[in-house]
Amino acid sequence: MLAKKLVTAQKRGETRALCLGLGMVACSMVMYFFIGITIVPLYTSSVWTKNTTCKVLKTNIKEKVDCSCCEEANDSYPCLEVWVNLNFSGQEVMLYHTEDTWRRNRKCSYIPTKKETAKEVKQLIETIAENFRRYQTFPCYCDPEGKQTSVIYSKLYQLKDLPFAFLWPSLMLTGGILIVVMVKVNQYMSVFSAWQYKTNI
């Protein structure tokens, strides 16, 4: 009777462990899919792939520009506009903070977040403009094919960021597979031991 209860408990434990392993595998697949439709397209769609050098030509601070990122549709914020010389070629182009800045508002080099007030934005862009005047030459990213004339200061997603994005789903997938394999090996060993015991009898 006791042996029967132990076998039943063992089977329940194996079933739960198997469900856990399969659940981890399923979750990792969902995470892979989510990364594949969000982060990877943002990385592959970016045309600003070439690392080059920019030199500040002028910085303009506009008092009020309509901002599509703000909570209120009629809100307007101070706007920083930065023009740079691309790779010392004499080509004057506009600088944007990231790819997202270019997509959301092409009038400004910097877009405020929703949590920032107009006063905070003005202080911030004045500080940024002063830094650009102080450090006029800096690395930036441009379109190597020349189809996009503007440049960006920083990339949202770089090649080095992709392995980190895939780290957790890979660990979860590996853990789930190991659990399933261990359960199957344990079941095989149990069947083999039972068969060997019967053979010896």
C-alpha positions, -999 to +999 in steps of 0.1 A: +000+000+000+028+024+010+047+015-022+016+023-043+012+057-026+049+065-033+045+056-070+014+078-072+032+107-055+062+102-078+039+103-109+023+135-097+056+151-091+068+141-126+036+155-142+040+188-124+077+190-133+068+182-169+042+209-170+066+233-155+092+225-182+068+227-210+054+260-196+089+275-195+095+264-231+061+280-242+069+312-223+103+315-239+087+310-274+062+339-266+092+361-255+111+353-287+080+362-307+075+394-288+112+404-293+109+394-330+080+418-336+092+447-315+129+451-310+143+434-341+122+454-366+133+486-349+169+476-352+166+464-388+145+493-400+170+520-389+189+535-418+214+553-395+240+525-394+273+542-401+293+557-373+307+590-384+317+624-370+296+655-366+306+691-358+280+716-345+273+745-368+245+762-349+219+755-322+185+772-322+160+773-293+125+779-304+101+791-277+070+771-287+066+742-311+037+718-313+047+685-298+029+653-308+043+634-278+026+656-252-004+645-232-025+674-245-029+678-282-026+716-280+004+716-258+036+733-271+070+732-257+104+749-262+123+732-290+160+726-296+172+726-332+208+714-339+225+717-372+258+699-378+285+695-404+286+659-414+321+643-415+337+677-421+323+676-457+305+710-454+271+693-457+247+709-433+222+685-418+199+684-389+207+663-358+181+642-340+185+626-306+173+591-317+154+574-345+122+579-325+128+616-323+129+618-361+097+597-365+077+617-339+087+653-345+110+664-373+110+700-362+131+693-330+164+676-323+150+667-288+115+657-277+105+661-241+089+633-222+053+635-209+065+639-173+085+671-181+069+705-178+076+734-202+100+750-176+119+718-171+122+713-209+135+748-214+162+743-187+171+710-202+175+721-238+195+752-226+219+728-209+220+705-239+226+735-262+254+747-240+271+712-240+269+712-278+286+746-279+313+734-255+319+700-272+313+708-308+328+676-323+312+642-314+304+608-329+270+604-346+252+580-370+243+586-406+228+568-435+257+552-455+235+552-487+228+589-484+190+585-488+184+600-453+202+633-450+196+638-413+218+622-386+211+609-351+231+613-319+223+579-304+208+546-317+179+532-297+189+496-305+224+485-314+237+451-325+253+446-290+219+450-274+203+421-292+221+393-274+211+408-241+174+410-253+176+373-261+194+363-229+164+357-206+142+338-231+172+316-240+179+308-203+142+300-198+142+278-229+173+260-217+159+255-182+126+242-196+143+217-219+165+205-191+135+199-168+117+179-195+148+159-203+154+151-166+118+140-162+120+117-192+153+103-181+138+096-146+108+079-161+131+058-183+152+048-153+121+039-133+108+017-161+142+001-166+146-006-128+112-022-126+119-043-157+153-054-142+137-062-109+111-084-126+138-101-146+158-109-115+128-124-098 
